[in-house]
Amino acid sequence: MKTIVIAQGERFEREAARFTEKYPDTILVTLQTPNICTDYDNEYFNGLTTKSGFGKFLPDTDDPIVLADADLIPLAGDALSSLNPNPSADFAFVPYVGTLHVPEVDLSVALSTMPWINSGFMWFRNSAIAKAVSLAWEAEYKERIVRHLAGNTAVHPNDEFALVIAASKLDYSFETLPPKWNVWRTELVPDNLPEDTLFYQHHLGELPDPVEDARIFEQEKDAKKAEIATARYAEEMGGFNLPAEQGGMFVRTDARNRTLLNAASVRAASDPAYEVPNWKTAEGTFVTLSNAMILLLNGAVEQFIAGCFAKEKALNDSIAATTTVQAINAITW
């Protein structure tokens, strides 16, 4: 079995030392490795483009491939020697828990065919499959960056969104692994993890230098803020239901529907007789929006969006006030 870790930056190299100590033959991709991505001014984009393009750093081999995040901590001997997915599986992963609701059509379609992939621990049958997934993943992620930088706010530059879309388009079978292969971002410390835990993905743990190092701590805060921003975006675009006393209608809040509703509200405010006779609901039915309903809906959407950002700001303020990594990771959307 071949293992590969992308560790672009001092913090990630330090974290990766926990994995490479257990698996010293790991292919470690750092800022010094040739052919890493340097296309963007944004280190986040460069790092995740390099990660999605991990296949270019692999040798050709029939041996299985494991892609691991730098913060993945091995806890149980040589656990990888016991990793044996179903013979029909081309790749395997531990999915995120819960359901992801997003406004993007391509992503919604992909998530209807497979779970939301946690890329922190992925197994591939051989390098050919790993390289094919990587090639598609990198292309999809680069496209997301282009669309995001062009001002398309409906496209979040999340590498795992790109991975799900790319993987869903490939003719490969997948297997979901039990949580023990990647216990992810929990407030638990290694002493009280589930007994069967094999790998623990978290920035806590025994590092070569103290976790409380000020620079690393600030990076932990930034990572948590990015996580909160992703959750805010998903909720912001995901819509909401009006209260029962206002009819209980589900109101879509993606960018297109907000634009249409705002335009209608401008007309409704200036023309008391204005109404929309064929407003298509999220359920696919057509209703007439009265003048009062148009204004009510637009006001409710504005209040909902403002609430999403107010919640994000409050959580960012809480993150800024933390003094430990444990406190940072206890903050969730």
Helices and strands as residue ranges (DSSP letters): E 2-6, H 10-22, E 27-29, H 43-52, G 54-57, E 65-69, E 72-74, G 79-82, E 91-95, H 105-111, E 117-124, H 127-149, H 159-169, E 174-176, G 179-181, E 183-184, G 190-192, E 199-201, H 214-238, E 240-241, G 244-246, E 250-251, H 255-270, E 276-280, E 286-289, H 291-321, H 325-329
